[in-house]
Amino acid sequence: MEFTPKWIAWEITRRCNLRCVHCRSSSELEIDGHPDFSLAEAKRVLDEIRAYANPVMVLSGGEPLLRPDVFEIAAYGTGLGLRMCLATNGALVTEAVCRDIKASGIKMVSLSLDGSTADVHDNFRNQPGAFDGVMNAIRLFNEHQIDFLINSSFTKRNKAEAPKIYSLVKSLGATAWYLFMIVPTGRGEEIMSELIPAEEYEDILNWHYDMEKEESDLLVRPTCAPQYYRIVLQRAKIEGEKFKRRSLKFSTGGSKGCLAGQLICLIDVDGNVLPCSYFPLTAGNLRTQSFKDIWENSKLLLDMRDFAGYKDNCGRCEYVNVCGGCRARAYAMTGDYLAGEPFCTYQPQR
């Protein structure tokens, strides 16, 4: 496997107009100690990354639309030949925002939808009216012919919603639907008791397999659920058929489970490079090191790529090369990022 950065989430602000129960960065409207970086620094970072690689760049947050220069950043990246994307909660999307999205060359926008009704979604997002904001954004994106995908995060409080959200997303004109299994970092640590038990987790992933086999229009992917790649191989073998999966051209570019520090990473608002959006340990800082140096030499990232160093069931598992277990979840639950995946029920055969 070649370890080249294919997809980078970039936290261009930690400020957010919502206060979601599972937020990895504990974002809120006013954030002390983590100011937005300058436009000049944003351009420097993009120049440095483009000189080394050509990843998908996802402008994220917080809520990136709170930055008045978000589209200047996007346009600069587009000018460098980078594939620029935007991750928003949808509440601030307007006609003018849609025009700016198109003018700046943003190729894909992601929205979050955690319930099929306002009651469920707004509860998850801690904000009355959040559901209506997403629906309005979707209406505007369709009117302006802007490609968008939907991310949905699940805990015990909304797990029964998965089939309903899937049906709703299909009806809304989305390009893709990503089913996220919560990693308890940031504010997510406060809802540890709401994490879906391992056995039910496996049931949801098997439901996704059955759904994905029959789905020919919408691109679908479970995310932060690396054991799905084991399930795909197991089920295809049992059922005696090859399961050909499709890929989104603005995805992580990987054909395995956990890609943290292998093909993807997060750059936070302070310039720290982290293996993924849910991993709280830093591999280095772009204000003191080059991206190339961090990517190629960080011990943390090199550990992520050394599958022989994985421990417990993951270290013994015959599926380690296609699954790998969620390294962020292992760290959150055990304090050891090389430990076994805490929410996997599979017992290795070796």
N, C-alpha and C positions, 0 to 999 in steps of 0.2 A: 504494500500500500504506500502510495506517495503522499507525504504529509505536506500538502500545499494549501494555503488559506483560500477557501472557495467562497466563504460566506462570513461576513463580519457585521455583527450588530453594534451600533455606535450610539451610546447614550449621549446625545447632544445637549440634554438638559435633564436634571433630576426633578424639576418642578412638574407638577401635574394638577389638573383641575378635578381629578377624582381621587378616591382613597380606597382602592380595591383591597379586599381582605387577604389576597394572596400575593400582593406586590413584592417582587424580588428586591426592590430598592427602597421600600418603605416611603415611596414618593408622596408628597403633598404639595400644596400650592406655594408655600414658603419653605425653603430648605436652607438651613444654616451650614456653613462650612464647605459647601460643594457648589460654588458659583459656576455659571456657564462660562465656557472658554470663549475667546475672541474669534472673530471671523478669520483673522490672520492665522491663528493657531489651527483652525479647522482646515484651511487651505494647505498649511504645512503638513498636517497629518495625511491628507489625501494625496499630496505629492509623494510623500514617503511610501505610502502603501502602494500607489500605482507604479512606482519605480521598482517595486519588488514583486508584485503579483497583480492579478486582475480579478479580485473577488466581487461578488455581489455585496453592496454596502447598504445596510438597512438603517436609516435615520430613525432613532428610537428615543425613548425617554424612560421615566417621565412621559410627558406629552410634548412631542417635538414641535407641534404647531404653536406652542407658547413662545418659541423663539422667533422674533421678527425676521431674522436672516436665514431661516430654514431653507427657503427656496434659493437663496444665493449659494448656500452650501451645496444643495442638490445640483444646481446648474454648473457649479465649478467641477464637481465630480463627473457629471455627464460630459463636460468638455474634455476631461482627461481620458474618456473612454470607459469609465466605470459604469456598471449597471446599478443605478441608484433606485432604492425603494424607500417606502415610508411606512412606519408602524404608528397608527393613531387610534385613540379610543372613539373617534368619530364625532365627538360633541362639538368641536370647533370647525367642522367642515361647512363651508359656504360655497356659493357660486364662484366668488373670487378665489377661494382656495383651490377649487377645481381647475380654474384657468391657470393658476400658478403651478399646480402639479404638472399639467401638460406642457407648459412653457419651459419648465426647468428640466424636463426630460425624465421625470420619475416614471419607471416602468411598471411598478406594481405597488399597490397600497394594501396593507393588512389592517383588518378591524377585529375587535374582540367581541364575541357574542357568547355569553355563558348561560343563557336561558332562552327558551322558546317564547317566553312571555315577559312582560315588563316586571312583574312581581319577582320572578326568579333572577333575571339579569340585574335588576337594580339592587336587589339584596346583596348579590355577589360584588357589585361595584360600589356599594355604599353611597349611592347617589340616585335619588328619584329623578326620573327623566332620562337616565343614561340609555335605556333601551330605545326610546324615541329618537335620541341623538344618533344611534347607530342606524336605525331605519332611515332617518333623513339623509345621512351620509351615503347609504347604499342607493337611495333614490337619485341623489345628485351624481354619484359615480356612474350609474347606468345612463343618465341623461347626457353626461359628458363623455361617455365611452371610455371610462377609466377602468382598467383591469384591477380587480381586488380579490383578496382571499379572506377567509374567516378563520380566526383562531378561537377555540373554545376550551376553557380550563375546567377540570372536574374535581370535585370533592364529594363527600357523602351528601352534602346538601343539594347537589344538582345532578348526581350520577344518573338518575332515572330520566333525565332530560336528553341524554345523548341521541336516541333515535329521533326525538322530536326536533332537536336542533338540526340534525342532519337533513331531515325533510324540509325544514324551513330554509336552510342554506341553499338547497337545491332549487328552491322556488325563487330565490333572490337574484340569481344571475352571477353568483360567485365563480371564480376560476378554480378555487381549491378550498378544501376544508381541512384544518389541522386540529386534531383532538389532542389536547395537552393533559398529561397526568401531572398533577401539582408536585413541585419540588419545594419542600418547606424551608425556604430561605427568605430573608428580609421579613416583611410582615407575615409571610406564610408560616413562620415559626409559631405565631400565635394561634394557628388553627391546626396544630399537629393532630389533635383528636379527631379532626374531620378527614384525615387522609383515608382514602379507600383501602380496605384491607387487601392483602396480597391475592387471596383467592378470588375476590370480586374483581380485582384489577385484571386478572387472567381472563375472567368471564367477559369483561368489556372488550379486551383485545381479540378474543375469539369472535365476538359479535362483529367487531370491525373487519376481521378477515372475511366473514361471510358477506358482509355488506360490500367490501371492496371488490370481491370477486365478481359481483353482479353490476357494479357501477361502471358505466362506460362514458359518462359525460363529465362528471365532477372529479377532479383529482383529490384524493383523500390520503391522509397520512396521520398515524398516531405519532406524537412528539414527546420527547422525554420518557419514552416507553421502549427502550431498546430490546426488551425481550420479545417484542412483536416480531422481530426478524427471526428469532428462534421458532416462534409459533408458525410463521409462514412456511418455513422449511419442514417442520413436523407435520403440519396439516397437508401440505402438498404431497409429502411422501405417503402418508396414510391414505389419502384419497386418490393417489396414483395419477396425479395430473400436474403439469407445470403451470405455476401461477406467474404470469408475466405482469409485472407492475409498471405503471407509467410514472414519469418524473416531471416535475415542474421546472422550467428552464431558469427560474429564479430561486431554486431551492438550494440546499446545502451541498448538492452534488455528490452525496455519499450513498452507498448501497449497504450500509451497516447501521447498527443501532446508535450507540453513543459516539459522537464525533467531536466531543469537547477537546480542544487543543490539538486535534488531528486535522480537521478540515475547517473548523469554525472557531470563532472566539468572540469576546465582547470587549469593546473599549469603553470604559466608563467616563463620566464627565470630568474626572480628575486626571485622565490620561493613563489610568491603569489598564493593562491588558489581562483579561481573565479567560480561562479556558472556555467558558460559555456564560450565558446570561444568568445562570443560577448558581454559579460557582464563586464563593466569596474570597478565595485566595488569589493574589495577584502574581502574575508571571514576570512582571516588570512594568516600568512606566515610560511612556513616550516622551516625557519631558527630560528624561535623563539617559534614555537608550533609544536606539533605532528599532523600528518594528522588525526589521530583518534579524537583528541580534536577539531580540526577545523570542521570536518565533523559532529560530534555529538553535538557541543555546539555553533557554530557560530550563532548569531542572524540573520544574513543575510540568511543563509541556512535554518534556522528554519522558517523564514518568507516565503521562497519559498514553503515550505511544508504545510503551513497553508492556505488551499484553502478558508476557511471561512473569512480570512483577505483580500481577493482580493476585489478590488473596482470596481465601475461603472458597466458596462454591464457584465464584467467577474464575479464580485461578485454576480450578480443576475442570472447568466446563469445556466440552467439545465444541460449544457454540461461541466461545469467547471472541473469535475473530469476526463474527457476524453480529454479535450482540454487544458484549463488553460491559453490560450493566451500566446504570447511570452513575457516573463518578460524582456528580454533584449531590445526588440523593445519598450515596454511600457516605460522603463527608458529612452531610447534614444530620444523618441518623447515628453515625458511629464516631465521627471525628477523624476518620482515616479514608482518604479518597481512593485508596487502592483496595478497600474492603469489598466484600461481596455486595451485590445489589440487594438491599433490604426488602424489596417488594417482589422478589422472584421466588416462586414456589418450586422451580425445577431442581431436581437432584441429578447432578452430572453422572454420566455413565462411565467415567474413567477416574 
